[in-house]
Amino acid sequence: MASVMVQVQGLEKTLQRISKIDEKMKTAVERTVNDVKTRVPPPIAKYVASQYNVAGSEVKPQAHGNWKFKRSAGSVSVRGTTIDTLALVYEGERLSPARFKMKPANRPTGKTPYSISFELRKGHRANLPASGAGFFLAPNTAGGTHIPFQRRGKSRTPIDAVKTISMPQMVGGKDGPKSEVQAIVNETVKKRFDNHIKQAQRSV
């Protein structure tokens, strides 16, 4: 299971200042946190969907309940109750090439070697080695969808299902979120935070 955590960055000084001011300002912080839960996931999902052949709806959490929603591509959850603890957590297993416009969709008839291609990144089609190199298509379950497998050696078995990357890897990696994703988070939080601070100041 792969996972990546996306948090807000660069608000340390602001948070220190907020801790010293009145309750109206603290209310602004609480409202910002609530905004982040609904306003940050959609633009991240839009960015991921613009880069990879995955639906944006699969990269954002359910808009109610405990803010965690399992998709076929993985799961997304929103954790934390303050700006400095708030985090989006993306989790999921590596995905089959069959999810990404794979060709052919089913194993061709006959014994002629065939190539398997898929489009993980939009506009970039990748190819697996020809079937003679140990790659082949077969149903993942009886009568199920055909997915690519690879033989470990020259014998028919053992075999392994071919995998690409996971949904969390589309968002970031072991060093944290991608710079584009982090920029989306920081920009969205800053806009909402500034808006609520101005409203609080006008009501003083």
C-alpha positions in Angstrom: 0.0 0.0 0.0 1.5 3.3 -1.1 0.5 6.6 0.6 1.4 10.3 0.5 0.4 13.1 2.9 -0.3 16.6 1.7 -0.1 19.4 4.3 -0.2 23.2 4.4 3.2 24.9 4.4 4.6 28.3 5.1 2.0 29.5 7.7 4.2 29.1 10.9 4.5 32.8 11.6 0.9 33.5 10.9 -0.2 30.7 13.3 2.1 32.1 16.0 0.4 35.5 15.6 -3.1 34.0 15.6 -2.5 32.3 18.9 -2.0 35.7 20.5 -5.2 37.5 19.2 -8.8 37.4 19.9 -11.5 34.8 19.5 -12.8 36.3 16.2 -9.5 35.6 14.6 -9.5 32.1 15.9 -12.9 31.7 14.4 -11.4 32.7 11.0 -8.9 29.9 11.4 -11.6 27.4 12.2 -13.6 28.5 9.1 -10.5 28.2 7.0 -10.0 24.6 8.1 -13.5 23.8 7.1 -13.0 25.4 3.8 -9.9 23.5 3.1 -11.7 20.2 3.5 -14.0 21.0 0.6 -12.0 23.4 -1.6 -8.5 21.8 -1.7 -9.3 18.2 -2.9 -11.1 19.3 -6.2 -8.2 21.3 -7.7 -5.8 18.5 -6.8 -8.1 16.0 -8.5 -8.3 18.2 -11.5 -4.5 18.5 -11.7 -4.1 14.7 -11.5 -6.8 14.1 -14.1 -5.1 16.5 -16.4 -1.8 14.5 -16.2 -3.0 10.9 -16.0 -5.9 8.9 -17.5 -7.8 8.7 -14.3 -11.1 10.4 -13.5 -11.0 13.4 -11.2 -13.8 11.8 -9.1 -11.4 9.0 -8.1 -8.9 11.4 -6.6 -11.1 13.3 -4.1 -12.9 12.3 -0.9 -16.6 11.9 -0.4 -18.2 15.2 0.5 -19.7 14.0 3.8 -19.3 11.5 6.6 -15.8 11.0 7.9 -14.2 12.5 4.8 -12.8 9.2 3.6 -13.9 7.5 0.4 -12.6 4.3 -1.1 -12.3 4.4 -4.9 -11.2 1.7 -7.2 -8.0 3.7 -7.6 -7.4 4.1 -3.9 -8.8 6.1 -1.0 -8.5 9.8 0.1 -9.0 11.1 3.6 -8.9 14.5 5.3 -7.3 14.5 8.7 -6.7 17.1 11.4 -8.7 19.9 13.0 -6.3 22.9 12.8 -4.4 24.4 9.9 -1.0 23.1 11.1 -2.3 19.5 11.6 -4.6 19.4 8.5 -3.6 16.8 6.0 -4.9 15.1 2.9 -3.9 11.4 2.9 -3.9 9.5 -0.4 -3.6 5.7 -0.2 -3.8 3.0 -2.8 -2.1 0.0 -4.5 -0.3 0.1 -7.8 -2.7 0.0 -10.7 -3.0 -2.4 -13.7 -2.2 -1.1 -17.2 -5.8 -2.3 -18.0 -7.1 0.9 -16.4 -5.3 3.1 -18.8 -6.7 2.7 -22.3 -4.9 -0.6 -22.8 -4.7 -2.1 -26.3 -5.7 -4.8 -27.0 -8.4 -4.9 -24.4 -8.5 -8.7 -24.6 -6.1 -11.4 -25.6 -6.0 -11.9 -29.4 -6.8 -15.3 -30.8 -4.1 -17.3 -32.3 -0.4 -17.8 -31.3 1.1 -14.8 -33.1 3.1 -12.6 -30.7 1.3 -9.4 -29.8 2.3 -6.2 -28.1 0.4 -4.6 -25.2 0.2 -0.8 -24.9 -1.4 1.6 -22.5 -1.6 5.3 -21.9 -0.9 6.1 -18.2 0.1 9.7 -18.9 -2.2 11.5 -21.2 -0.7 11.7 -24.7 2.1 9.2 -23.9 1.5 5.6 -24.9 3.8 3.0 -23.4 4.5 -0.5 -24.7 5.2 -3.7 -22.9 7.6 -6.1 -24.6 6.0 -8.5 -27.1 4.1 -11.5 -25.8 7.1 -13.7 -26.8 9.1 -12.0 -24.0 6.9 -13.4 -21.3 4.1 -10.8 -21.2 0.6 -11.9 -22.0 -3.1 -11.0 -21.4 -5.5 -13.2 -19.4 -8.6 -12.8 -17.3 -7.9 -11.7 -13.7 -10.7 -13.9 -12.6 -12.9 -16.5 -14.3 -14.6 -14.6 -17.1 -13.2 -11.3 -15.8 -11.4 -8.4 -17.3 -8.2 -9.2 -19.2 -5.0 -7.8 -17.6 -1.3 -8.1 -18.4 0.8 -10.8 -16.7 4.5 -11.6 -16.9 6.1 -15.0 -16.5 9.1 -15.1 -14.1 11.0 -17.5 -16.2 10.7 -19.7 -19.3 8.1 -22.0 -17.7 4.4 -21.2 -17.8 4.4 -20.5 -14.0 4.9 -18.7 -11.8 3.4 -15.5 -13.1 2.9 -11.9 -11.8 0.3 -9.3 -12.6 1.9 -6.3 -14.3 1.5 -3.0 -12.4 2.1 0.6 -13.1 2.0 3.3 -10.4 -0.5 4.0 -7.6 -2.9 6.9 -7.2 -0.8 8.3 -4.3 2.2 8.4 -6.7 0.2 10.6 -9.0 0.0 13.1 -6.2 3.5 12.8 -4.8 6.1 10.4 -3.5 8.3 9.5 -0.5 9.6 13.1 -0.3 6.1 14.5 -0.1 3.6 15.9 -2.6 4.6 17.2 -6.1 5.4 20.9 -6.2 2.3 21.5 -8.4 0.1 19.8 -5.7 1.7 21.7 -2.9 1.3 25.0 -4.7 -2.5 24.2 -5.1 -2.8 23.6 -1.4 -0.9 26.7 -0.3 -2.6 29.0 -2.7 -6.1 27.8 -1.8 -5.5 28.0 1.9 -4.0 31.4 1.7 -7.0 32.8 -0.3 -9.5 31.4 2.1 -7.5 32.4 5.2 -7.1 36.0 3.9 -10.8 36.1 3.2 -11.8 35.0 6.7 -9.3 37.3 8.4 -10.7 40.3 6.5 -14.2 39.4 7.5 -13.1 39.1 11.1 -11.3 42.4 11.0 -14.4 44.1 9.6 -16.5 42.7 12.5 -14.2 44.0 15.2 
